[in-house]
């Protein structure tokens, strides 16, 4: 039996520049972090006592006899690609899917790591990221960028650069005290479920051709935000002000990114004292992140009391196997 633990991510700056249609021409970068909310994938070979050959448990339960019968696209394509058979797979999560935290990519990374471990093979973080990108973007043909798979694999607070030649993951070098202050000033609220990310991403991808200038400006904001974090003489509150600016830019890319309800919730948080924030993920719902300076947290909590508040802490490990129990298996 194998159990993997894979973190979710929150992207602060540069979202949209991780689409190949943009970064192949202009380059791209995101500033993001993983945090202590996870998905767990358990995989083992299914004992030969049942009328079915594969048993899957996620938001649905599937009991099938052939890989082609599997309804979940990522599971079906991954099992075909890696020649996996006669499995019991279970997915559990600390936070709901379709919520803007890269949950589908975290699942893809964790599942692939579990499959490799079950086969007795080591997979590096880069291989897991690359394979998850290939699984979601090529095999499953889902629209979207490539930042989520990389963040989930590597973990930590990073600047991820994209170019025609590939990507690099550069940890943000910041003192533990400054990092703790940043963490303490970020507040996360659940607004409700979004539409499927890939559906929103299709609209966003079409709009991006006409919004190149906004995306270039969002790309440039990654530099400014990174400097705020790494320069101890800069006011950390500028990070929140930049979040407000990048959110307004992002809203202008596609009508599907925000809604009237989300705009109203965001305005409430700002009026209560937040300096900035953004809706995480592709848009349309999910989690609303605010940067709240010292002394304003109670006021923001009161203003957002109709939403679920989710405390969190940054994490640095990325995906990992938390239980490894090798087994004998003969097909």
N, C-alpha and C positions, 0 to 999 in steps of 0.2 A: 504494500500500500504506500502511496505517495500523497503527501499534503503540501501544497504550496500556499504561500501568503504573498499577495501582491498589493502594493499600496495604490491609492487613487492620487490624482494630481490636481493642483490648481494652477492655472496659467495666468500670470499677471500681465505680461506685455508680449506683443508680437504675434498673437493669434491671427491666423490667416496668411502669414508669410511662410508657413510650413507647407503650403500647397505647391506641388511641383511646377504648376503653371506660372507661379510667381517667382519662386526662388531660383529656378533654372535660368531666369533672365536677370533678376535683380539681386539675388541672394536673399537670405532671410534669417531671422533669429527669434527665439522666444526666451523669456525669463519665467521660470516656473519652479514649483516645488512639489514634492510628494508629502503626504501627511499621514497621521496615524489612524486612518480608516482604510480597511482592507477588503479584498475578496479572497476567498479560500476555495481552492479546487482540490478535491479528493479523487484519486484515480486508483483503481485496482482491477485486476482481471476478474471477470465474472465466473464464479463456479459453474460447472457444467450440469446444473440440476434443473435449469429453467427451460421454458418453452421458447424463450427469446434469447438472443445472443448479446445484446447490448442494452444496458439500462442507464438512462440519463435523468438526472433530477436538477432542474433549475427553476424558473418560474412555471415550467410545465414538467410533466413526467413523460418520458418516451421509453417504450419497450419495443425493440425492433430486431429483425433478423438479418437485415442487410444494411450496409452503410448508406445506400441510396434512399432508404426509408427515413433517415434522420431528417427532422424538420429544421433543426438549428443549423444555419449555414456554416458558422465558424467551426462547430464541432464536426459536422459532416465533412467539410473540406480538409480540416486538419487530420482527421482519422484516415481519410483516403491518401493524403499526401505523405504521411508518416507511416502508413501501412499498419494502423492500430486496429485490433479486432477484439471482440469479446470482452468489453470493458463495462465497469460500473463507474460512472462519473457523477460527482455531486458538486454543485456550485452553491456557495453561501456568501453573503456580503454584509458588511456593516452599514452600507448605504444603498439606496435604491438605484436601479438602472435608469437610464434616460434622464439623468440629473445634471449633466454638464461637467462631470468629474473624470471623464475618460474611462468610464466603467467597462465598456465593451472591450477596449484595448487592454485594460488591466486583466480582464478575464482571458483574452487571447494569449497574453504573455504568460500568465499563470498556468493555463492549460498546456501550452507548448512545453513549459519547463517540466510539468508533471509527466507529460508523454515521454520526453527525453530521459527523465529519471527512471521511469518504469522500464525503459529499454536499456538502462544501465549506462546511459551516455551523459557526459557533461556538456552543458551548453553555456557559453559565456553570456554576459549581459548584452554585448553587442549582437551576438548571434540571435538571442531571443528577441531583441528589438527588430532586427532585420527580418526575421522569420514572421513575426507578428504583422509587420507592415506588408509583407508579401501575402500573408494569409488574408488580411482584411481588404487590402487595396486591389490585389490581383486575382486571387482565387475566389473571394466572395464578391469582388467588384463593387465594394462599398465606397461611396464618395467620402472625401475628407483629407486631412493632412497627415503628417507623420510624427507630430510631437508627442502624442499620447503614449504610443508604444515605447518610445525612447525613454520618456520620463518614468513610466512604470517599471521598466527594466533596470535602469541605472539608479533611480532614487535620488533624493537630496535636492538642495536648492542650487539650480544650475542655469547657466546660459547655454542654450543649444543653438548652434549655428548650422544653417542649411545652405548648400550650394549645389551646382550641377555635379560636383565631384563627390557629394555625400554629406555627412554631418559630423560635427564634433560636439562633445559634451564637456563643458568647462564649469567646474564647481565655482560658485560665488565665494570668494575669500572674504570672510566677514567675521568679526570677533564674536565669541559666544554671547557676550552681553548684548551687542547690537542685534544679533539674530533673535535673541529672546525678546527684546523690545519690539521688533517687527512682529513676531508671532503674537505677542500680547495685544497688539493694536489692530489685529485683523479679526473680524467677526463674521461668522458664516450663518446664513439663514436659508431654510428650505422654502421655496415659493410654490412648489407643486411640480408635477411631472411635466417634462417637455415632450415635444414630438420626438420621433426618432432622429438622432443626430444626423444620420446619413441623408435623410430627407431635407433637413435644413441646409446641410452642406451642399447639396446639389444646387439649391437656389443661390447660396452664397457664392459658389464657384462660378456660376453664370454671371453674377453681378460684379465679380472681381475684375473682369476685363475692363469695365467702365470705371473702376474705383482704384486704379493703380496708384494715383497720387496719395490717396488716404492710406493705402497699405505701405507705401514708402515712408510716410510720416510715422505710422505705427512701428515700422522697423527701426526708425531712428530713435523712437522713444525707449527702445530696449537699452541703447547706450546710456541715455540720460538716467533711467531707473537704476541701472547697474552702478553708475557713478554715485548716486545717492546712497546706495547700500555700502559700497566699499570705502568711501571717503568718510572717515569718522567726523570730519569737521562740517559735513553737510547736514542740514536739518532733515531728520528722518521723515518728518511730516510731509516733505515734498514728494515722497513716494505715494502718499495718499492723493495728493493733488494731481500727480501724473496719472494715477488710476482713473480719476474723474475724466481727465482729458482723453485718455485712450478709449474709455467706454463710449464717450460721445462720438469719437471717430468710428468705432466699430458699429454703432447703431446706424450710421449712415451708409454702411455697405449693403445691407439687405433689409427689407421690410420684415423678414421672418425672425430677425435676431431678438427684437424686443416686442412687448405688447403694451397696451394701455395700462393694464394692471401692474406690470413690472415697472413701468415708468413711474407710476404713482407710489409704489413701494420704495423705489430708489429715492424719489424726492423726499419722502418721509424721513428716510435715514439721514439724508444730507441736512435737512432742516433741524434734525435732532442733534447734529454735531459731527457727523461723519465728514471727513474731508474729501472722500472719494470712494469709489468702489466699482464693481462691474458684475454683470451676470456671467457666471462661469460656463464655458462650453459653447456649443454651436448657437444656442439661443432658444427662445420660445418658452422657457421655464427652467426649472432646476434650482441651482443654488446661487444666492446673491451674496457677494462678498463686499464688506465695507472695511475701510481703514478708518479707525476711530482713535483720535488723540486721547491722551491721558485726561481723566476727569469727565469724559463724555459717554462712557460705556453704559452707565445706568440709563441715561436719557435715550440712547439708541435702543436699548433693550425694551424700554417702555414703548417707544414709538413703533417697534416691530413686534409687539407682543402677540399679534395674530399669526405670526410665523414661528416655525420651530427653529430654535437657536441650537447650533451644533458646535460646541467647543472642540478644539483640535490642537495638536502639537505637530510641528514639522518632524519628518523622519528622514533618515539618510541611507537606508539599506537597499531600497528597491526590492524586486522580487527575490524570494528565496524559498528553498525547500525547508519546511519546519518539521516534517516527519518523513523518514526514509526507511521503509521496511521492505527489503528485497524479497522476491518470491520466485519459486520455481513455476514455470508455465510452459506447457507443451500444447501447441495447436493441433 
